[in-house]
Amino acid sequence: MRRTTRYPVTGANSLWHVYKTVPFWKVVKNFIVIQLARYTPFLQMKHWLYRTFLRMDIGSETSFALMVMLDIMFPEKIKVGRNTVIGYNTTILAHEYLIKEYRLGEVIIGDEVMIGANTTILPGVIIGDGAIVSAGTLVHKDVPAGAFVGGNPMRVIYTKEEMEQRV
């Protein structure tokens, strides 16, 4: 089960209530910062933008590839460890707006994690240290440290112990 906090809404779907949950100008600022970072090839600049304007906790030597899409509403709920690679066009969400409720949850990505291109990470998950996430994976639950996971729905392909035997 993902670690999200649920907030029920009445009337129209929760996305109609978006500016009751997050300030409009915060969304505008975050959108501009994230779009600048998506297109810049300069990793140091991305770190500076994410830490300074989005209040993200990012470890040293972590690499965000081109076109990585961070949560526009709540990027401060995303934590990425040291020496991690986030692949091209990956989406990391810390919120879900549904019909009758919205949900918020932190995303914690450990140290030395490899996340393949076109992966989507849902709110409230933890990806353990040294894990490998295959390209195109929908991460909808926690990933054990050192595991190799992939698919939609995501499944463990190799555990940490099985990966160590393969080396």
Residue pairs with C-beta under 8 A, 6 or more apart in sequence:
1 141
2 105
2 122
2 123
2 124
2 125
2 140
2 141
3 105
3 106
3 124
3 125
3 126
4 96
4 103
4 104
4 105
4 123
4 124
5 103
5 104
5 105
6 101
6 102
6 103
7 14
7 21
7 101
7 102
7 103
7 104
8 100
8 101
9 17
9 100
9 101
9 102
13 97
13 98
13 99
13 100
14 21
14 97
14 98
14 99
14 100
14 101
14 102
15 97
15 102
17 102
18 27
18 73
18 97
19 27
21 73
21 102
22 73
22 74
26 73
27 72
27 73
29 53
30 53
30 54
30 72
30 73
30 75
31 72
33 49
33 50
33 53
33 54
34 54
34 69
34 70
34 72
34 75
36 49
37 45
37 46
37 49
37 50
37 64
37 68
37 70
38 66
38 67
38 68
38 69
39 66
39 67
40 46
41 66
43 63
43 64
46 64
47 58
47 62
50 56
50 58
50 64
50 70
50 75
51 57
51 58
54 70
54 75
54 76
55 75
55 76
56 70
56 75
56 76
56 78
56 79
56 80
57 78
57 79
57 80
58 79
58 80
59 80
59 81
59 82
59 83
59 84
59 111
60 82
60 83
61 82
61 83
62 80
62 81
62 82
62 83
62 84
62 85
62 86
63 84
63 85
63 86
64 86
65 85
65 86
65 87
65 88
65 89
65 90
65 117
66 88
66 89
67 88
67 89
68 86
68 87
68 88
68 89
68 90
68 91
68 92
69 89
69 90
69 91
69 92
70 78
70 92
71 77
71 78
71 92
71 93
71 94
71 95
71 107
71 123
73 94
73 95
74 94
74 95
74 104
75 94
77 94
77 104
77 105
77 106
77 107
77 123
78 92
78 94
78 106
78 107
78 109
79 106
79 107
79 108
79 109
80 86
80 109
81 109
81 110
81 111
81 112
81 113
81 129
82 111
82 112
83 111
83 112
84 109
84 110
84 111
84 112
84 113
84 114
84 115
85 113
85 114
85 115
86 92
86 109
86 115
87 114
87 115
87 116
87 117
87 118
87 119
87 135
88 117
88 118
89 117
89 118
90 115
90 116
90 117
90 118
90 119
90 120
90 121
91 119
91 120
91 121
92 107
92 109
92 121
93 107
93 120
93 121
93 122
93 123
94 104
94 105
94 106
94 107
94 123
95 102
95 103
95 104
95 105
95 123
96 102
96 103
96 122
96 123
103 123
103 124
104 123
105 123
105 124
105 125
106 123
106 124
107 121
107 123
107 124
107 125
107 126
108 125
108 126
108 127
109 115
109 121
109 127
110 126
110 127
110 128
110 129
110 130
110 131
110 145
111 129
111 130
112 129
112 130
113 127
113 128
113 129
113 130
113 131
113 132
113 133
114 131
114 132
114 133
115 121
115 127
115 133
116 132
116 133
116 134
116 135
116 136
116 137
116 150
117 135
117 136
118 135
118 136
119 133
119 134
119 135
119 136
119 137
119 138
119 139
120 137
120 138
120 139
121 127
121 139
122 138
122 139
122 140
125 139
125 140
125 141
125 142
125 143
126 142
126 143
127 133
127 139
127 142
127 143
128 142
128 143
128 144
128 145
128 146
128 147
129 145
129 146
130 145
130 146
130 160
131 143
131 144
131 145
131 146
131 147
131 148
131 149
132 147
132 148
132 149
132 163
133 139
133 143
133 149
133 150
133 154
134 148
134 149
134 150
134 151
134 157
135 150
136 150
136 152
137 149
137 150
137 151
137 152
137 154
138 151
138 152
138 153
138 154
139 149
139 154
140 153
140 154
141 154
143 149
143 154
144 156
144 159
144 160
145 160
146 159
146 160
146 163
146 164
147 156
147 157
147 158
147 159
147 160
147 163
148 156
148 157
148 158
148 163
149 155
149 156
149 157
150 157
151 157
158 166
